[in-house]
Amino acid sequence: AARARRLNERANIILFERGEQISFANCGLPYYIGGVIEERKHLLVTTREAFMKRYKVDVKINSEVVKIDRDKKQVEVLDLRSGGSYTETYDKIILAPGAEPLRPPIPGIGLPGIFHLRTIPDSDRIKAIVDTSRPKAAVVVGGGFIGLEMAENLVLKGIKTTIVEMADQVMTPLDPEMAAIVHAHLRDEGVTVEFGQRVESFHEAEGRLLVRTAQGKSLECDMVISAIGVAPENKVAKDAGLELGPRGHIRVDAGMTTSDPDIFAVGDVVEIRDVVTGLPTSVALAGP
């Protein structure tokens, strides 16, 4: 929205956000939990009021776009506070719904004490447990970016941490030789990593959690962070008939245009062309 304003000072720009906050530092969430970022307010890059004043953008929070009518060139918006809905017309749309944490149908995944991390409210819930219940042991499922950052910060809080990873290394985008350096650092910090383990189920056991793997491991802990991966939030785009890739990401060209010339898409929801291989790929980082 800010970039669109810089390119056009006269356009009427409306920003819809279904949450309470806009522009928060999601990369900082694990470090807020670990106390590296001491104050919650430091996670907020800007506020709704400041953004509206500076960029002359109409920011509507607690407002979820649930449908795009490409023929009528309008969107249906659900007001999450009142429960009512209304329509808004458009000339162009920029879709940036991001990606949501994968929640596979593992038995027990809905138990108390099992957390995902995507938003500030998610981090509030995890931080409350870490600070008040003082868990002694935690299991992090997944050794990607979020999993490693959460492990780092749980260790900072004095929590004995185990990473359960299905692959034979953490940080799968890295070459094995590079990942070995990360493995050595994890060991130095006292983190246990269980490689080649797929979580089969979660159980409650005398006030604690039991994580069982398909390979026969049984890990007892006080809390679980599920960081298995992310899936694109593509429902609105899919319902609108936009072209998607094989893993559900919105297909865009080099100018981030979708299969509809009046709809653009950016961020974790899109599939881009890899600059090295030339093949379609998704990169859940800042680039796209």
N, C-alpha and C positions, 0 to 999 in steps of 0.2 A: 504494500500500500504506500509506504514511504517512497519507494522507487518510482511508482506510478505517478505520485504527486510531483516528484522532481522532474519527470519527463513532461508533465502537463499540468500547468498551474490552474487551468480552467475546468477540468473534468470534475464531475460530481462523483466522489468516491465513497462507497459504503463498505465498511468492514464488519463482517459477521463473525462473532466468536461465541461458541456455546458455553465456554467456561466463564469464570469470574475475572481472570487476569488476561492481559495481552502481553506479548513480548517478555516472557520470563526466561531466565537462563537455564534451560533444561539440562545442559551439560553440567551445571553446578549442583543439581539436586543431590547426588551422592555426597558431595563435599559439605553441603548444609547438614546432612544427617551425621557426618563424621566430625562436624565442628570446625572444619577448615574455613568454611564460610560461616561466620559467627551469627550474623543477623539475617533473619528471613527476608527483610526488606531489600537486602543486597541481591536477592535473586531476581528482583523486578527491574528490568531494563528501563521500562517507562510505564506510566500509568495511562489509563483511558483518557483522563482529563488532559494530561500533558500532551499526549499524542494528537488529540482532537485540536488542541489549541495551536500546536506547532505546524501540523500538516493539513489542517482544514479537512480532516477525514471524519465522516460520521461513523463513530464506533458503537456498534450494538453488541453488548455482552449478553450472556445467557440467551443467545439467539442462535438456533441451529437451522442451517439450510438443509431441508429434507428432500427437496425435489427441484429438478431443473426442467422446465418446459422449453425445449429448444425452438419449437414452432412459434410459440407466443412470445419467446424471449423474456421469460420471467422466471423467478425462483419462488418457491414456497418456503416460508420461514416459520419455525415453531418457536414461540416465546416460552422458554422453559420455566419462567416464574409464574405466568398466568395460565399457561396451558393452551392458550389460543394460537391461531396461526393467521398469517396474512401473506400477500404476494408483493413482490418488488420487481420492477422491470429492469432490464439491463441492455447495454450495447456490447459489453465485453465482461467476461468472468475470469478471475484468476482463482483457481482451486489450490488450496494449500492445507488440506485436512490432515496431512501427516500419516503416521503409521501407529497402530495400536499394539501393545504387547500380545504375543501369542498366548492363548489360554487353551492348551490342548486338553481333551477330555480325560485327564488322568484321574483315577479314583482318589477322592479326598482333596482335590486341588482347591476346593472352596472352604477348607477348614480355617478357623481363626489362626492367625500367626503365619499365614502364607501371603506374601505381598508381591505386587508388581510395582514398577516405578515408571511413571510417565509424566505426572503432573505435580504441582505444588501440594495439593491435598494428599496425593500418594506419599510424598516425602514427609508431610506432617504426621501421617499415621505411623510410618516406620520410625521416625524420630521419637515420637511419643513412647513407643515400645522400648526403643533403645535407651532412652533417658530415664524412664520410670520403672520399667520391669527389670532392667539390668540383665538381659539374657547372657548366659555364659557361653553358649555355642550357637552357631548359625550355619546353615547350609545354603550356598548360592548355586542355583541350577543354571548352568550356562557360563562359558568362559569367554564371552565377547566383551565389547566395550563396557556395557552397563554392569555385567557380572564382575569384571575385574575392578571397576571403580567402586562398586559396592563392597567387594572383598577388602579393598584397600582401606575404606573408611570404617568398616566393621572392626578391622584389626586396630585402627586408631582408637576405637572406643573400648579396646581391651577384650573383644569377643573372639573366642576361638572359632576360626572360620574354615569351612571345607567347601571347595568348589567341585561340583559334579559335572563332568563334561563328556558328552557322547563321543566326540572325536578323540584323536590321540595327541592333541595339542590345544592350548588356548589360542585365542586370536587367529582363527583359521585363515584370514587373508595374508598372514605372514608366512614366509618360507619357514620350514621346520627348524633351520639353523638359527633364525632370528627368534622364533618362539622359545627355543631352548634357553635364551638369555632371560626371557620373562619367567620361565619355569624356575630357573635358579633364584631369581629375585623373590618369587613367591615362597620358595622353601626358606630363604633367608629370613623372611618376615613371619615364618611360622604357619603359613597357609598350607593346608593339605589339599592336594588336587587328585581326584579320582577320575582317571582317564578311561575312555571306552565304557562308560556307564550310562545307561538310559534309565531315567526314573520311571518306575512302573506304578507306584502308588504312594500316597501319604496317609498316615494313620496318627491318631491321638494315643498316647501311651503315658498314663499317670501324670497328666498335666504337661507333658512334653510332646514333641512331634517326632514321628518315625518316618524316615525317607527310605523306601525300599527300591532297589534297582532290579532291572530284568536279569542282571548278571549275578544276583544273589547277595549284594551288599545291603546292609541295614545300618543306617546312620541316625543316631539320636541327636536332637537339637531342640532349641527353644524357639527358633524362628527360621523361616525359609524365604529367600528372595528368589522369585522365578524370573530369570532373565534369559529365556530360551531363544528369544528373537522377536521380530516384529512382522506384522502383516499390514499391507496398505489399507487405509480407510477409504475403500473405493465404492461403497454402496451407491452414493449419489451419482457418481460418474457412470457406474455400471447401469443403473436404472435409466440414465439419460442416453444410453447407447453409445457412449464414447468407447473408442478402441482400447482394449487392455492387452497387456502382455500375458505370457503363460502363467506367471505367478500373481496376476491380478493387478499389476501396476499400470497406471495410465501411460499410454504411449505418447511421447512428445517428440517434436523435431528439434533441431539445433536452436530454434528460437522459443522453445518451450510451448509451442502450439500443439493442441490435441488434434484429434481427427475432425473436430469442429473448429473452423477458422476463427470463431468468436469466443472460444474458450481456451484458456491457457492453464497449465498446471505446473507446480513447482514443489520441491522438497521431497520428503520421504515417500510420497505417494506415487512418484513418477519412475518410469523406466527410461534410462538415457543410453547413449551409445558410448561404450568404453573407448577412451582415447588411445589405449594401447592395442587392444584386440580388434576394435571396430565392431564388436558384438554387443547386443542389447544387455544391459545390466541394471541393477538397482544399487544405489549407494546411499545408505541411511546416514549421511553426513551433510555438511553445510553446502557442498558444491552445487547440487542440482537446485 
